[in-house]
């Protein structure tokens, strides 16, 4: 892999810098969540419990330990210490339960639960190692039971609630989807077990998490369209269940921000296919997929959220998932996406094309060094594209610096370095300074190197203006091209499904090289990359994109 081995710095100055940028709240919560006293308390809270249901009949094999110690107490699990745990967790979120309910086979759910608990005794093994995973199971179980007109298994819900509530500080320290999911799971567990106090606590935490992590314009703490979709799915299911069960209502501000979050993702989704840009962490997560859309099509997620929070349709009125939930199609429809800007993103249209820029500010910890990356979509075709994620704990250690670094994004990299030094798979130090421009944004990195980018729609397509400055030896502009397009080098760029012409105020060296992209979690495939290299005397680079 081109990224080379994962280089993690343990320089205390970088760690101190990262702590200062994160802010006192997540740092204190992280120390509490990982501290010895908390670990001891979690171990007490998660003492061995008997399975709530007995295994009465054979059931298809349940994915269990996946290379981890199946007898390990959940409080002692270190998710990054063994093989990649994410595929195992995804397979154990009980997504099959709503499908059983929709297929008229809800009578098989107790059998499934019995088999799962037999393979995963309470609070033992990797599948009990994360409160968010327990919350997603609780939400799927409660949703499936509601669709079938049943009550969820109270014993199972109590076990899940205990795991969710064992270490809330860890989840809240993440400032991402974890506190959202765990609060929603606690709310639903309280509704299912008749414990009103638990339901109220979950509702309060969900209101607080949405207020902190979702901005008034709808942008989410994680600058990732895929995780934004998970936000909509989790909160939508919790909202439907709480309305159905007469649970504590969401705060008005929560409803307003979730409506804004729905419109936000609607602007980014491809209207023809529901595909999302692979910007930020992208691991294929999809939740409560009642329409069978899969991870590549967000239209059903948007339709459900739009009906619940916006009182409108997102344009897919025949969505079977909404029909199964009894959500009628409103008369109003969300407006068609146009030119748009939010905290972290900017989009500009040119005919049937969309150019999307990843801008600042960095309100929460960044997942990728992808500032000023540009995605280009022409209709349903993603012609200039992000590299995706690869995996969080891959066998090839070069995947993390490559897919999360500047080389896997359509931006400018300086001197072979990323925009910020890496401290670990999910943490950077020395976040760049950022600012907004009328048609884009700018950054200044920790070494004083400067990059500003603006995108302008033209009669033929787009003009991308990049300005650079500061103490650099070489800057490399990359355009990552859709594979299979028959791309051919030209004197000043490349041509294929579109033409890229690059010019500047200094000499430019062009090369068409092979890069990698990750279209699905844990997988990588080649694609062509146009690289334009400039020296320290350059200050301006212009890319003309001709669509015809």
N, C-alpha and C positions, 0 to 999 in steps of 0.2 A: 504493500500500500504506500502511496506517495507521501502520506503524512509523517512517516517515520514513527519511532516508538513514542509512547506517551511520556512527555516530560512534565513532571510535577515538582514544583518548587516548594521547599519547606522553609524558605527564608522568612524569619519572624517578621521582618518589615513588610513583606507582601501580605502576610496573614493579618497583621495589624491594619494595613490599608483596606483589605477586604472587609474586616470587621467594622471599620469606620464607615465604609460605604453602605454596608447592609443596614447599619443603624442599631441602636441599643436594643430595640424590642426583639428582632429575630435572633440577635446574638445571645441575649439573656435566655430567651426561650430555648434556643439550641443547647446552651449549657445545662439548663434544667432538664431538657428532654433526654440528654445523653449522659447526665451525671450518674455517679455511683448510687446516690441515694434514690434517684428516680428509678434506676434499673432495679434496685431492691424492692421498691414499692410496686413496680410493674410485675415483678416475679410473684409477689404476694397476691396481687389482684388477679393474676392469671394462674392461680393454682389449678391443678388438674381437675377437670370436671367430667362427669359421665356424659356420654352422648345422649341427646334428648330423645332420640328415636332408635329403635332396634332394627338391625338389618333383617328383613323378612324374606327377601327374594333376591336372586342375582340381578345385577345391573351392570351395564357396560363399564369397562375399566375407567376409573377416575384418575386423572393426572395427579400424582402425589408428590413425592419428594424431589424429583427432577435433579438428582445428584447431590442434594442436601441431606443432612441427617434428619430422618423422619421422626426421631425421638427427641430432637433438640427442643428445649423449652423456648417458646416464642420470644421471651424477654432476652434471650442470649443470641438471637439470630443477628448476623452481620450480612446484610443482603449483597454487598459488593465483595465479600470474601471468597465466594465460590464461583460456580458457573453463573451465567446471566440468568437472573431470577425472573425477569419480566415476562418471557413467554409462559412460564409456569403460572404466574399470577393471572395473566390474561385468561388462561384456560380454566381457571378456578373461580371466575367471577359469577358463576351460575347464570350466564346468559342464556343457557338452554331452558331455564324454567319458564320465562315468558313464551318461548316458542312452544313448549308443551301445552301451556294454557291456550294459546291461539289455535293449536291443532286439535283441541278438544280432548287432550290427554292429561289434564290436570291431576287425575287420579294417580298418575305415576310419580308425582312430585314427592310424596313421602318416601317412596322407594329410592328415589334419587338422593334425597337428603340422607337417608340411612346409609347408603353406599358411600356417600362423600364423608360423612362423619366416621365411618369405619376406616377409611383410608387416611383420614386427617383427624385424629383424636383431638378434642378441644385443647388448644393452647400448646400443641406439640407440632413441630415441623415447620417448614418454610411458609405454608399457606396461612399460618396464624401470625406471621411476623410483621404485619403491617396493618394499622388501624384502617387505612383507606380501603384496603382490599376487603376487610370485614364489612365496611360500610357499603361498598358496591354490591356485595352479596345480599346484604339486608334489603337494599333497594330493589334488586332483581326479584327476591323472594316476595316482598310485599307487592310489587307490581304484578307478578304472575298470579298471586292469590286474588288480587282485586280483579284482574281480567277474567278469572275463573269463577268469580262470585264466592270465593272462599275466604277464610281467615288464615293468615300465615301461621306457621308453626311457632307458637309462643316460646317454646323451649329453645328452638334454634335462634330466634330473635334475641332472647335474653343473653345467650352465649355471645352472639355477635356484638350486642350492645356493650357487654363487659370488655371485649377486646377494643372496641372503638374508644371507650372512655378510659382505657388504661394509661394512656400517655398523651393527653391533648397538647402538651407543650411542644412535643416533637412535630406534630402536624402544623401547629400555628407558626412555628419557626420557619417552615418552608416557604411561606408566602406564595403558594401556588395552588394547584387543585386539591391538595391534601386537606387543608382546613375546610374547604367547601364540601368535599365529599363526606368527611367525617361528621360535620354538623348536620348535613342532610340525612345521613344514616342514623344518627342519634335521634333526630326528629321522628323518623319513620319507625324506629324501634319503639319509641315511646308510644306512638299511636297504636302499634300492633299489640303491645303488651298491656295497654290500658294504664300505663304509668305517665300521668299527665305532667308530672314534674320533669321527667326525662324529656318529654316532647317539648315542653317550654324551654328547657335548657338548649336542646338542639336548635329550636327556632331562633333563640337569641344569638347563638353562635353563628348560625347561618346569616342572619341579618348583619352581624358584625363583620363576618368574612367578606360578604358582598360589598359592604360599605368600604372596606379597606382595599380590596383587590380589584374591584371593577370601578373604573373611572366614570364620571358623569357622561362622557361621550361613548361609553360602552366598551372601551379597550380594557383588556384583562392584564393582570400582573405578568402572566406568561405571554410574551409576544410570539404566540404560536397559534395559527388558525386551527390546528388539530386539537390542541388542548382547550381552545376557546369553544370548540364544538362539544368537548366533554363537559365543560362548564354548563353549557345550555342543556345538555342531556340530563345531567344529574339534578340541576335545580328544577328543570321542567317536571321530571318524575316526582320529585319531592313535593312540588307545588300541586300537582294533580292529586297525589295521595292525601295531602293535608286538606285540600278542599273536599275530597270525597269522604274523609274521615272526620270532618269538622274539627280539624286541628287548629293550633294557634296560627292566626293569619300572618302573612309576611308583612313587614313594615312597608309603608308606602314608598320609602326610598329604595327598598329592595326591588319592588315591582318596577319602579322607574328605571333603575339601572339594568335590570334584566331585559327590559324592553329595548334599552339602548344597546345592550350587548347583542341582542338578536339582530337588530338593524346593522350593527357593526359587521357581523359575520355574513350577513346577506350581501353586503357590498363586495365581499371578497370571493364568495362562492361563484363558480362558473354556472351561469343560468342553464346551460344546456345539459351539463353532466353532474353538477353538484360537487365537482372536484375543488379542492382547496390548494392554495400554494403550500409547498412543503417547507415553509419558513419556520425557523425555530425547531424545538423538539417535535419530532413526528415519529410516533411508534405504532401507529395503526389502531390506537384505542378508539373504540366506539361502544356506546352504552345504550341499553334498552332499545336495541335495533328491531323494532316491531315490524318494520317494512322490509327487512332483509336487504337493506341497501348496501351494507358492508362498509369498510373503512374508507372507501374512495368516493362515496357519494353522501354529502351532507344535507341533501334536500329534505329528507324526512325529519332530520333533527331541527332544521330551520322551520319547517311547517308547524311542527308541534310547539316549538317555543313561540312562534309568531301568534298562534291561536291563543296560547295561554297568557302571554305577557303584552302583546301588542293589539289584541282584538282584531287581527288581520290575518290574511293568508300570505304565505311567502311565494305563492304562485303554483303550488302543487296541491290543488284542491282534492285530488283523488287519492291522497296518501292513505294507504290501508292502515297504517299504525294509528293515525288520528281517528279513523273510523272505529278501530277496535277499542279506543279509549273513550269513545263517545264525544269527541270534540268536534262540534259542527264547524263547517267552513264559513268564516265571516264574509260579508259582502266586500269589505275593503281588502285591498292588496298592498303589500309593502311597495314603495316606489322602486322603479328600476334603478340599479346602480349607475352612478355617473362619476364626475370628478368628486373627490372625497379626501378628507384628511382627518387624522385622529392622533392621539398620543401614541407615537411609535410607527405610524404608517401613513402613506400618501398614495393616492391612485389618480391617474390621469387617463382619459379615454381619447382614442383617435379612431373614429369610425367604429369598426367592430373589434378593435384591439383595446387592451387594458395594460398599462404599465404601473406596477406597484413597487414602491420604494419602502424599505425598512429604515425608518428614521429614529431619532431619539424623541424624548429623553429616556434615560435608563432609570425608571422609577424603582425597579426591583432588580434582583440579580439577573444578568443576562445568561442565557443558555448557550448561545452561539456567538462567535465573533463575526457578526453578519451585518453590522451597521452599513447603511447605504447600498445594501444589496438591492438589485432590481430584478423583478420577475416580469416577463412579458407574455401575455396571452393574446392570441389571435383567434377569436371565437373560442372553441373548446381546446385549442392546441397551445400547450405551454412551451413556447419555442425558446425562450431564455429562462433558465430554471435554477432553482436551489438544489443543492446536493442531497438534501434529506438528512437523516440522523445516523444511519448505520445501526448502531446498537449502543447501549449504555455501558455494558461490561463485556466487550467483544473478545473473542479469542485472539484476534489480531489487534495488538495495542495501538497500531497506527491509525485505526479507524477513528478514534476520538479526536486527535488533533487535526485529522484531515476533514472529516465531515462537519465538525464544529468550528473549523477555522476558516480563514479568509479564502483559502484555495478552493473551497467548495461553494463559493458564493460569487455572484456577479458584482464585485466591488474592486477596490484597489488595495493591494497589499504592499507594504513597504519592507524592503530588505529581508524578505523571507520570514517575517514575523507576523503574528496576529495583532489585532488591534489592542490587545491587553494580555498580560502574562497569565498563564493558567496555574491554578492551585490544585485542581482536581477535576474529575469528570463533570462536576456540576458547579464549579466555582472559579471565577476570575478575580484578579486584583487589578488595581489601577484602571478602573473603567474610564473610557474616554470622556472628555468634555463634549457635549453635543449642543446643537442649536438648530432652530428652524429657519428655513429660507422660504420665500413665497412658493417656489415650485420644487422644494426638496429639503435638504438639511446639510449639516456639516458636522465634522468631528475633529478633535485634536487629541492625539494619543499621548501616552505617558512619556514618550521621548520627544514630544514637541512637533511631531509630524501632523500635517493638516490635510484634510480631504473634504471638499465640498462638492455636492452633486445636485443638479437640477434637471428636471425632465420637462420638455416642451412638446406638445402635440404640433405636428406640421401637416401639410396637405398630403404628404407621401407616407407619413408615419410618425417618427419621433426624432428629436434632437436631444442628446444627453450631453450636458456640459459638466465636465469634471475639472476642478481646480485643485492643485496640490502645492504643498510648501513644507518648509521645515528641513531638518537635517537628515536627509535620506540619500543613500547611494543609488538605489534603484527602486522604481515603483512598477508594479505589474497590474495592468487592467485585464480582468478576465471576463469573457463572455462564454457562459456554459450553454452549449447548443443542444437542442433536442436530437437524440440519436435517430438514425435512419432518414435523415433529410437530404442526403447527397450533397453535403457541404463541400464547397471548393474554395481554396485560398485565392484571393485576389491581391492586387498590388497594395491595396490599403485596407484589407480586412478579409471578408469571407462572404460567399453568397450561397443560397440554397432556397429554402422556403421564404426567406427574406434576405435582404442585403445589408451588411454592416460595413460602413466606411468610417475609418478612424483617422483623424488628423490632429495635429498639435503644434505647439510653438517650439518643438525640438525634435530631434530624430527619434523615430519609433521603429523597433524591431518586432516583426510579427512572426508568430509560429502557431500552427494548428496542432495541438497535442491531444493525447488521450487522458481523460480524467475519469472519475468514478461518480456514480450517483446511487442512492439507496431508495428504490421505489417501494420497498417493503422492509419492515423491521428485520434486521439480521441478514439482509441480502444486499449485494452490491453488483453493479453492472457498468460497463464502459459507456462513455459519451464523449463527443468531441468538444474541445475547449479552445477558443481563440485567445491567445495571450499577446498583449501589446506591452512591450517593455520600454520604459523611458528612463533617462538619466537624471542627475541632480539639477541640471539646468532647466528642466521643463517646469512649467507652471500651469499649463492648460492642455486638456485633451477633449476633443469633441467626437462623439459617435453619432453618425447619422443612420437611422434605421428606416429602410424603405420596404414597405410591406408588400407592394405589388410586384 
